[in-house]
Amino acid sequence: IHILVTVILFALFTFALTYLHTVEDPVSDNTAAPIPNVPQAGETETAASQTETTESADTEAAVIETGARLNVIIPRSDSLSVSQSRHRIAANTSPGSRAYINGEETTVYPSGAFAGIVDIPIGHTHTGITVISPSGDTLSKNFRFHRVDTPSVRPEMPEELYDEPRVAEIQGRRPYITSSAEVDRLGGRTLGFLDDGVLVEGPARRGAYYRVRLADRRDAYLPVRFADLLPEDTPVPRSTTGSLTVVSQNKNDVVTLSVGARLPYLSAMKTDPNSIEIDIFGAEAGTNEVFHTSSIKAVKDVELTEVSEGHLRLRIKLEHELHWGYQIGYGIGNSLRVSVRRPPGPVADERALEGRYIAIDPGHGGDNLGALGATGITEKEIVLDISHRIREKLEEEGARVMLTRRGDENIPISERIDKIIASDADVLVSIHANSVSYNTNPVAIRGASVYYRYNGFRPLAQIIHRHMLELPLHDFGLIGNFNFSLNSITELPNMLVETAFLSNPEDEMKLLDPEFRNDIADKIVAALREFFREHGEPGSHSPS
């Protein structure tokens, strides 16, 4: 009996020990759910992944139970080499938590986002981010920066001079000349686009560019990839102009000047009064006769003048108060052809958008994320959603709409430009969300802004800018001469709207709200309605 009792007691004792070791401690209920409908980008820091405050498995297990969450969006790496003296921080945590950047508390917005800027001295330095959940649980992340003291002035690029000027024939897809041999990320130095077969004089090469001579005291730069260097004995292109005609063709007036050779040219929009000026280099005037037809509507008059030896200027005076775009090129043969668009019409006051053709460009896409918000949302997602909302509203009012991208795809700018020009749309609106650079305080800068390249297209940008400011957004400005390649096209009125700063947590919250994105679409559609009503060709009925 004693042996039996002893065995039973030992079994009960063993069971009790086993039970106590296998029952888990209760996990805190304070673990916050991810932000609804917001895809997360960057490296998510949870207690189960990485924290630089944990020293052992036991400590890590304790942190797992806290439920704290830290998702760092910017910087994208634990260790960075930088050249700037400051670096932007963007991250998110559970709403209601407290956040600290290098020990200083920063605002956590209702979205859970927080952002700031840190100083980066020369050498090696550390930056720490800490979040404390509402229950007091803590999670930290450290970053290592290495800043090198680099000179701000780039060394001068050597230039290779030719013994005799060389002639290059322009080739390739949408070739252009620029004002500088420096790297041009957005295309702001682009002077103009040229046709295949245009001949240019090139006295020198600098890096990836030929320096080309347009006229006395005026040079430009042609990317080497657009040039076929001809034999050394090829004569420098010179020619005398012939007939000058103006005719009507579909919804355009076409001005044609017989040049005699494919000479380089540059064009510009002028206002007050409206005109198009084309400078032709290497040409001399050989005729003063101008042939008009009675059906022209967009062109008031044309004149050809000599600016200097070998430099002619063709001025096309416009009939209407607004530039509606033009296309310039040689086409077939050696006649320079300028197709000038007329105002679209007829436009009825009550249905101003009916029959209009609108090109909408949702920026970025695919592996081109665009700006990043502190919650992890990407610009490409935000602007695609806004663009589809604009499309739906325009189509409800009888407009046709062309989207440069309909889904999550990265379409190069050159292909977007080709698609827009081929569509023959009336206007182009490019939709974006703004961001500060990595060395700028994201909390300090916010608001809506609208950009255009040419003064002739300024009225469209003005109207959209005014309507955007009817939203609860700060005014970041109306900016002209904008250096974005998509806005370099002259074929149709175009502008770019930066709806708000995705880098600013307050603006980001607005862009995260589907109702606010819908309001943005409403304002842009209202602006387009006003634009066509004010500047389109009046009519008693709308086109079908």
C-alpha positions as CSV (number, residue, x, y, z in Angstrom):
1,I,0.0,0.0,0.0
2,H,2.8,2.4,0.9
3,I,4.5,1.7,-2.4
4,L,1.2,2.3,-4.3
5,V,0.6,5.6,-2.5
6,T,4.1,6.7,-3.2
7,V,3.8,5.9,-7.0
8,I,0.5,7.8,-7.2
9,L,1.9,10.9,-5.4
10,F,4.9,10.9,-7.7
11,A,2.7,10.7,-10.8
12,L,0.6,13.6,-9.6
13,F,3.7,15.7,-8.8
14,T,5.1,15.0,-12.3
15,F,1.8,15.9,-14.0
16,A,1.7,19.2,-12.1
17,L,5.2,20.1,-13.1
18,T,4.5,19.2,-16.8
19,Y,1.3,21.3,-16.8
20,L,2.9,24.4,-15.3
21,H,5.7,24.3,-17.9
22,T,3.4,23.8,-20.9
23,V,0.8,26.5,-20.2
24,E,1.8,29.8,-22.0
25,D,1.7,33.1,-20.4
26,P,-1.2,35.3,-21.7
27,V,-0.3,37.6,-24.6
28,S,-1.1,41.3,-24.3
29,D,-4.2,42.4,-26.1
30,N,-2.6,45.7,-27.1
31,T,-1.1,44.5,-30.4
32,A,-2.4,47.0,-32.9
33,A,-3.8,46.0,-36.3
34,P,-2.1,47.2,-39.5
35,I,-3.5,50.4,-41.0
36,P,-6.5,49.4,-43.1
37,N,-6.1,49.4,-46.9
38,V,-2.5,50.7,-46.7
39,P,0.1,48.4,-48.3
40,Q,3.2,48.4,-46.2
41,A,6.6,49.3,-47.8
42,G,10.1,49.0,-46.4
43,E,11.3,46.9,-43.5
44,T,8.8,46.1,-40.8
45,E,10.3,46.1,-37.4
46,T,8.4,44.0,-34.9
47,A,9.6,42.2,-31.8
48,A,9.6,39.0,-33.8
49,S,12.0,40.4,-36.4
50,Q,14.7,42.8,-35.3
51,T,15.4,45.1,-32.5
52,E,18.7,46.4,-31.4
53,T,17.6,46.5,-27.7
54,T,17.4,42.7,-27.3
55,E,20.4,41.0,-26.0
56,S,19.2,37.4,-25.5
57,A,16.4,35.0,-26.4
58,D,14.7,35.6,-23.1
59,T,14.7,39.4,-23.6
60,E,13.4,38.9,-27.2
61,A,10.6,36.7,-26.0
62,A,9.6,39.4,-23.5
63,V,9.5,42.0,-26.3
64,I,7.4,39.7,-28.5
65,E,4.7,39.8,-25.8
66,T,4.6,43.6,-25.7
67,G,2.7,44.1,-29.1
68,A,4.7,47.2,-29.9
69,R,5.1,47.9,-33.7
70,L,7.7,50.0,-35.6
71,N,7.6,50.1,-39.4
72,V,10.5,52.2,-40.8
73,I,9.9,53.5,-44.4
74,I,12.9,55.9,-44.6
75,P,15.8,55.2,-44.3
76,R,15.4,52.0,-46.3
77,S,18.6,50.5,-44.9
78,D,20.2,50.1,-41.5
79,S,23.5,51.5,-42.7
80,L,23.9,54.3,-45.2
81,S,26.7,56.4,-46.7
82,V,25.4,60.0,-47.3
83,S,26.8,63.3,-48.6
84,Q,24.1,65.6,-47.1
85,S,24.2,67.1,-43.6
86,R,20.6,66.0,-42.8
87,H,18.5,62.9,-43.5
88,R,14.7,62.5,-43.5
89,I,13.0,60.0,-41.2
90,A,9.6,58.4,-42.0
91,A,8.0,55.6,-40.1
92,N,4.7,54.4,-38.6
93,T,3.6,52.7,-35.4
94,S,0.3,51.8,-33.7
95,P,-2.0,54.8,-33.5
96,G,-1.9,56.3,-30.0
97,S,1.7,55.3,-29.4
98,R,4.5,57.8,-28.6
99,A,7.5,58.1,-30.9
100,Y,11.0,59.5,-30.4
101,I,13.7,60.4,-32.9
102,N,17.1,60.6,-31.2
103,G,15.4,61.0,-27.9
104,E,13.1,63.9,-29.0
105,E,9.4,63.2,-29.1
106,T,7.7,63.7,-32.4
107,T,4.0,63.8,-33.3
108,V,2.3,60.5,-34.1
109,Y,-0.6,61.2,-36.4
110,P,-3.9,59.3,-36.2
111,S,-2.7,57.2,-39.1
112,G,0.2,56.0,-37.0
113,A,2.7,57.9,-39.1
114,F,5.5,60.0,-37.8
115,A,8.3,61.8,-39.5
116,G,11.3,64.1,-38.9
117,I,14.8,65.1,-39.8
118,V,18.1,64.3,-38.2
119,D,21.5,66.0,-38.4
120,I,24.4,63.9,-39.9
121,P,27.8,65.2,-38.9
122,I,30.9,64.2,-41.0
123,G,32.1,60.8,-40.1
124,H,30.2,57.9,-38.4
125,T,27.0,58.6,-36.4
126,H,24.0,56.7,-35.0
127,T,20.4,57.6,-35.1
128,G,17.8,56.0,-32.9
129,I,14.0,55.6,-33.3
130,T,11.9,54.5,-30.3
131,V,8.1,53.9,-30.0
132,I,6.2,53.3,-26.8
133,S,2.8,51.7,-27.1
134,P,-0.3,52.9,-25.1
135,S,0.4,50.1,-22.6
136,G,4.0,51.3,-22.1
137,D,5.7,48.6,-24.2
138,T,8.9,49.8,-26.0
139,L,10.5,49.0,-29.3
140,S,13.6,50.7,-30.8
141,K,15.6,50.7,-34.0
142,N,19.1,52.1,-34.7
143,F,20.7,53.4,-37.9
144,R,24.3,54.0,-38.8
145,F,25.2,56.9,-41.1
146,H,28.6,57.6,-42.7
147,R,29.0,61.1,-44.1
148,V,32.0,61.9,-46.3
149,D,33.1,65.5,-46.7
150,T,32.9,65.7,-50.5
151,P,33.6,68.8,-52.6
152,S,30.5,70.5,-53.9
153,V,32.1,71.6,-57.3
154,R,32.3,69.0,-60.0
155,P,35.5,68.9,-62.0
156,E,35.3,70.5,-65.4
157,M,34.6,67.9,-68.2
158,P,37.4,68.0,-70.8
159,E,36.4,68.9,-74.4
160,E,37.8,67.3,-77.5
161,L,38.1,69.8,-80.3
162,Y,38.1,68.7,-84.0
163,D,40.6,70.1,-86.4
164,E,37.8,70.9,-88.8
165,P,34.0,71.2,-88.0
166,R,32.3,67.9,-88.4
167,V,28.8,67.3,-89.6
168,A,26.4,64.9,-87.8
169,E,23.1,63.6,-89.0
170,I,20.5,63.3,-86.3
171,Q,18.8,60.0,-85.8
172,G,16.9,58.0,-83.1
173,R,13.7,58.3,-81.2
174,R,12.7,61.8,-80.3
175,P,16.2,63.3,-80.5
176,Y,16.8,66.6,-78.8
177,I,19.3,69.3,-78.2
178,T,20.1,70.7,-74.8
179,S,21.8,73.8,-73.3
180,S,24.4,71.9,-71.3
181,A,26.5,68.7,-71.3
182,E,25.6,68.1,-67.7
183,V,23.3,65.3,-66.5
184,D,19.7,66.5,-66.7
185,R,17.4,64.2,-64.7
186,L,14.1,65.9,-65.5
187,G,14.8,67.4,-68.9
188,G,14.9,71.1,-67.8
189,R,17.9,71.9,-70.1
190,T,16.2,70.6,-73.2
191,L,16.0,73.3,-75.9
192,G,13.9,71.4,-78.4
193,F,13.3,68.2,-80.4
194,L,14.4,67.6,-83.9
195,D,13.7,65.2,-86.8
196,D,15.6,62.3,-88.2
197,G,18.0,63.5,-90.9
198,V,18.6,67.0,-89.6
199,L,22.2,68.0,-90.2
200,V,24.2,69.9,-87.5
201,E,27.7,71.3,-87.4
202,G,29.7,69.9,-84.5
203,P,33.1,71.5,-83.7
204,A,33.7,69.4,-80.5
205,R,32.7,66.6,-78.2
206,R,32.3,66.8,-74.5
207,G,31.7,63.5,-72.7
208,A,28.5,61.9,-73.9
209,Y,27.5,65.1,-76.0
210,Y,28.6,66.8,-79.2
211,R,28.8,70.5,-78.9
212,V,26.9,71.8,-82.0
213,R,27.0,75.2,-83.6
214,L,23.5,76.7,-84.3
215,A,24.5,80.3,-85.1
216,D,27.2,82.8,-84.3
217,R,27.7,82.8,-80.6
218,R,25.0,80.2,-80.0
219,D,25.9,76.6,-79.3
220,A,23.9,73.6,-78.0
221,Y,24.6,70.0,-77.1
222,L,23.4,66.9,-78.8
223,P,23.6,63.5,-77.0
224,V,26.0,61.2,-78.9
225,R,23.4,58.5,-79.2
226,F,21.3,60.8,-81.5
227,A,24.2,61.5,-83.8
228,D,25.7,59.8,-86.8
229,L,29.0,61.5,-87.5
230,L,29.5,61.9,-91.2
231,P,32.8,61.8,-93.2
232,E,35.2,64.6,-92.5
233,D,34.8,66.1,-96.0
234,T,31.0,66.5,-95.6
235,P,30.1,70.2,-96.2
236,V,28.5,72.2,-93.4
237,P,24.7,72.4,-94.1
238,R,23.6,75.7,-95.6
239,S,20.4,76.5,-97.7
240,T,18.1,79.1,-99.1
241,T,14.4,79.0,-98.3
242,G,11.7,78.8,-101.0
243,S,7.9,79.1,-100.9
244,L,5.9,79.7,-97.7
245,T,2.2,78.6,-97.6
246,V,-0.6,78.5,-95.1
247,V,-3.5,76.0,-95.6
248,S,-6.3,74.5,-93.7
249,Q,-6.2,70.8,-92.9
250,N,-8.8,69.0,-90.7
251,K,-8.8,70.9,-87.3
252,N,-5.4,72.4,-87.9
253,D,-3.8,75.2,-90.0
254,V,-0.6,74.1,-91.6
255,V,2.3,76.5,-92.3
256,T,4.9,75.0,-94.7
257,L,8.3,76.6,-95.5
258,S,10.5,75.1,-98.2
259,V,14.0,75.1,-96.6
260,G,16.0,73.1,-99.2
261,A,17.9,71.0,-96.6
262,R,17.1,69.6,-93.2
263,L,18.5,72.3,-91.0
264,P,18.2,72.6,-87.2
265,Y,15.5,74.6,-85.7
266,L,14.1,75.8,-82.3
267,S,10.6,76.9,-81.6
268,A,9.0,79.0,-78.8
269,M,5.5,80.1,-77.7
270,K,5.0,83.8,-77.3
271,T,2.1,85.6,-75.6
272,D,0.7,89.1,-75.7
273,P,0.1,88.8,-78.6
274,N,0.1,85.0,-79.2
275,S,2.5,83.7,-81.7
276,I,4.8,80.8,-82.5
277,E,8.4,81.6,-83.3
278,I,10.7,79.2,-85.2
279,D,14.4,79.9,-85.5
280,I,16.0,78.1,-88.5
281,F,19.8,77.9,-88.4
282,G,22.0,77.7,-91.5
283,A,19.3,79.3,-93.8
284,E,19.0,82.4,-95.9
285,A,15.7,83.9,-97.1
286,G,15.1,83.4,-100.7
287,T,11.5,84.4,-101.0
288,N,9.0,86.9,-99.5
289,E,5.9,85.5,-101.0
290,V,3.3,84.0,-98.6
291,F,0.3,81.9,-100.0
292,H,-2.8,81.8,-97.9
293,T,-6.1,79.9,-98.3
294,S,-9.4,81.4,-97.2
295,S,-10.3,78.6,-94.8
296,I,-7.6,79.1,-92.3
297,K,-8.8,79.9,-88.8
298,A,-6.0,79.5,-86.3
299,V,-3.3,81.6,-88.1
300,K,-3.7,85.3,-88.5
301,D,-0.5,86.0,-90.4
302,V,3.1,84.8,-91.0
303,E,6.4,86.6,-91.6
304,L,9.9,85.5,-92.3
305,T,12.8,87.7,-91.1
306,E,16.6,87.6,-90.9
307,V,18.0,87.6,-87.4
308,S,21.6,87.4,-88.4
309,E,23.7,85.8,-91.1
310,G,22.4,82.2,-91.5
311,H,19.7,82.7,-88.9
312,L,16.1,83.1,-90.0
313,R,13.0,83.5,-87.8
314,L,9.5,82.4,-88.9
315,R,6.8,84.1,-86.9
316,I,3.3,82.7,-86.9
317,K,0.8,85.1,-85.5
318,L,-2.3,83.4,-84.0
319,E,-5.9,84.3,-84.3
320,H,-7.1,83.1,-80.8
321,E,-6.4,84.2,-77.3
322,L,-5.0,80.9,-76.2
323,H,-2.3,78.5,-77.5
324,W,-3.9,75.1,-78.3
325,G,-0.6,73.5,-79.4
326,Y,1.5,72.9,-82.5
327,Q,3.6,70.2,-84.0
328,I,6.8,70.9,-86.0
329,G,9.0,68.8,-88.2
330,Y,10.2,68.1,-91.7
331,G,8.0,65.0,-92.3
332,I,8.8,64.0,-95.9
333,G,11.3,66.0,-97.9
334,N,13.0,69.3,-96.9
335,S,10.0,71.4,-96.1
336,L,9.6,72.5,-92.5
337,R,5.9,72.0,-91.5
338,V,4.2,73.6,-88.5
339,S,0.7,72.2,-87.8
340,V,-1.2,74.8,-85.6
341,R,-4.2,73.5,-83.7
342,R,-7.5,75.4,-83.6
343,P,-9.6,75.7,-80.4
344,P,-11.8,72.6,-80.0
345,G,-15.5,73.1,-80.6
346,P,-18.3,73.6,-80.7
347,V,-18.5,73.8,-76.9
348,A,-21.9,74.3,-75.2
349,D,-22.0,76.1,-71.8
350,E,-24.3,73.5,-70.3
351,R,-22.2,70.5,-71.5
352,A,-18.7,71.9,-71.9
353,L,-17.0,68.5,-71.6
354,E,-19.1,66.6,-74.0
355,G,-17.1,65.4,-77.0
356,R,-13.8,66.6,-75.5
357,Y,-10.8,64.2,-75.5
358,I,-8.8,64.3,-72.3
359,A,-5.4,62.6,-71.7
360,I,-4.8,61.7,-68.0
361,D,-1.3,60.6,-67.0
362,P,-1.1,58.8,-63.6
363,G,2.6,59.2,-62.7
364,H,5.0,56.4,-62.0
365,G,3.9,52.7,-61.8
366,G,5.3,49.3,-61.6
367,D,8.8,49.3,-60.0
368,N,8.7,53.1,-60.1
369,L,7.0,53.7,-56.8
370,G,7.2,57.5,-56.8
371,A,7.0,59.2,-53.4
372,L,6.7,57.2,-50.2
373,G,4.4,58.2,-47.3
374,A,5.3,57.5,-43.7
375,T,2.5,54.8,-43.6
376,G,4.2,53.0,-46.5
377,I,1.6,54.1,-49.1
378,T,3.2,54.8,-52.5
379,E,2.6,57.6,-55.0
380,K,1.9,55.2,-57.8
381,E,-1.2,53.8,-56.0
382,I,-2.6,57.1,-54.9
383,V,-2.4,58.8,-58.3
384,L,-3.8,55.8,-60.2
385,D,-6.8,55.8,-58.0
386,I,-7.3,59.6,-58.4
387,S,-6.9,59.2,-62.2
388,H,-9.5,56.5,-62.5
389,R,-11.9,58.7,-60.5
390,I,-11.3,61.6,-62.9
391,R,-11.8,59.3,-65.9
392,E,-15.2,58.1,-64.6
393,K,-16.4,61.6,-63.9
394,L,-15.3,62.9,-67.3
395,E,-17.0,60.0,-69.1
396,E,-20.2,60.7,-67.2
397,E,-20.1,64.2,-68.7
398,G,-19.6,62.9,-72.3
399,A,-15.8,63.3,-72.6
400,R,-13.5,60.7,-74.0
401,V,-10.5,59.8,-71.8
402,M,-7.1,58.3,-72.6
403,L,-5.0,57.0,-69.6
404,T,-1.3,56.7,-70.2
405,R,-1.4,53.7,-67.8
406,R,-4.5,51.8,-66.5
407,G,-2.8,49.5,-64.1
408,D,0.4,49.0,-62.1
409,E,2.9,49.2,-64.9
410,N,6.0,51.3,-65.4
411,I,5.7,53.0,-68.8
412,P,8.8,55.1,-69.8
413,I,8.2,58.8,-70.3
414,S,9.1,58.6,-74.0
415,E,6.4,56.0,-74.6
416,R,3.9,58.1,-72.7
417,I,4.7,61.1,-74.9
418,D,4.3,59.1,-78.0
419,K,1.0,57.8,-76.8
420,I,-0.3,61.2,-75.9
421,I,0.7,62.8,-79.2
422,A,-0.7,59.9,-81.2
423,S,-4.1,60.2,-79.3
424,D,-4.7,63.8,-80.6
425,A,-6.2,64.6,-77.2
426,D,-7.4,68.2,-76.5
427,V,-5.4,68.6,-73.3
428,L,-3.2,66.6,-70.9
429,V,-3.3,66.5,-67.1
430,S,-0.5,64.6,-65.3
431,I,-1.4,63.5,-61.8
432,H,1.2,63.2,-59.0
433,A,1.8,63.4,-55.3
434,N,4.7,65.5,-54.1
435,S,7.6,64.7,-51.8
436,V,10.5,66.5,-50.2
437,S,14.1,65.3,-50.8
438,Y,15.9,63.1,-48.3
439,N,17.6,66.1,-46.7
440,T,14.5,68.2,-46.1
441,N,12.2,68.2,-43.1
442,P,9.0,66.5,-44.3
443,V,6.8,68.0,-41.6
444,A,7.6,71.6,-42.6
445,I,6.4,71.4,-46.3
446,R,2.9,70.6,-47.5
447,G,0.2,71.6,-49.9
448,A,-1.0,71.5,-53.5
449,S,0.9,72.8,-56.5
450,V,0.5,73.0,-60.3
451,Y,3.3,73.1,-62.9
452,Y,3.5,74.1,-66.5
453,R,6.4,74.6,-69.0
454,Y,5.2,77.1,-71.5
455,N,3.5,80.5,-70.9
456,G,1.1,79.6,-73.7
457,F,-0.3,76.8,-71.6
458,R,-0.4,78.8,-68.4
459,P,-4.3,79.4,-68.4
460,L,-5.0,75.6,-68.0
461,A,-2.6,75.4,-65.1
462,Q,-4.0,78.6,-63.5
463,I,-7.6,77.3,-63.5
464,I,-6.7,73.9,-62.1
465,H,-4.5,75.5,-59.4
466,R,-7.4,77.7,-58.3
467,H,-9.8,74.8,-58.1
468,M,-7.3,72.7,-56.1
469,L,-7.1,75.5,-53.5
470,E,-10.8,75.1,-52.9
471,L,-9.8,71.9,-51.0
472,P,-8.4,72.1,-47.4
473,L,-4.8,72.2,-48.7
474,H,-2.0,74.6,-48.3
475,D,-1.0,76.6,-51.4
476,F,2.5,75.4,-52.4
477,G,2.3,77.4,-55.6
478,L,1.8,77.7,-59.4
479,I,5.2,77.1,-61.0
480,G,6.1,77.9,-64.6
481,N,9.0,76.8,-66.8
482,F,8.8,73.4,-65.1
483,N,11.6,71.1,-66.1
484,F,9.7,67.8,-66.5
485,S,10.1,66.0,-69.9
486,L,6.4,65.2,-70.2
487,N,5.6,68.9,-70.1
488,S,8.0,69.7,-72.9
489,I,5.6,68.7,-75.6
490,T,4.1,71.5,-77.6
491,E,1.3,69.5,-79.3
492,L,-1.4,70.2,-76.7
493,P,-2.0,72.3,-73.6
494,N,-0.6,70.3,-70.7
495,M,0.2,70.7,-67.0
496,L,1.2,68.6,-63.9
497,V,-0.7,68.7,-60.6
498,E,1.0,67.7,-57.4
499,T,-2.1,66.9,-55.4
500,A,-0.4,67.1,-52.0
501,F,2.9,66.1,-50.2
502,L,2.8,62.4,-49.5
503,S,6.0,63.0,-47.5
504,N,4.0,65.2,-45.1
505,P,2.0,63.0,-42.6
506,E,-0.9,65.5,-42.4
507,D,-1.2,65.7,-46.2
508,E,-0.7,61.9,-46.4
509,M,-3.7,61.3,-44.2
510,K,-5.8,63.3,-46.6
511,L,-4.6,61.3,-49.6
512,L,-5.3,58.1,-47.7
513,D,-8.9,59.1,-47.5
514,P,-11.0,57.8,-50.5
515,E,-13.5,60.7,-50.0
516,F,-10.7,63.2,-50.3
517,R,-9.3,61.6,-53.4
518,N,-12.8,61.8,-54.8
519,D,-12.9,65.5,-53.9
520,I,-9.6,66.0,-55.8
521,A,-11.1,64.4,-58.9
522,D,-14.2,66.6,-58.6
523,K,-12.0,69.7,-58.5
524,I,-10.0,68.7,-61.6
525,V,-13.1,67.9,-63.6
526,A,-14.7,71.2,-62.6
527,A,-11.5,73.0,-63.7
528,L,-11.5,71.3,-67.1
529,R,-15.2,72.2,-67.5
530,E,-14.4,75.8,-66.8
531,F,-11.4,75.8,-69.1
532,F,-13.3,74.5,-72.2
533,R,-16.2,76.7,-71.4
534,E,-14.0,79.8,-71.4
535,H,-11.5,79.0,-74.1
536,G,-13.1,76.5,-76.5
537,E,-14.8,77.5,-79.7
538,P,-18.4,78.5,-78.8
539,G,-21.2,76.5,-80.3
540,S,-25.0,76.0,-79.9
541,H,-24.6,72.2,-79.5
542,S,-22.1,69.8,-78.3
543,P,-20.3,67.4,-80.6
544,S,-21.4,63.8,-80.7
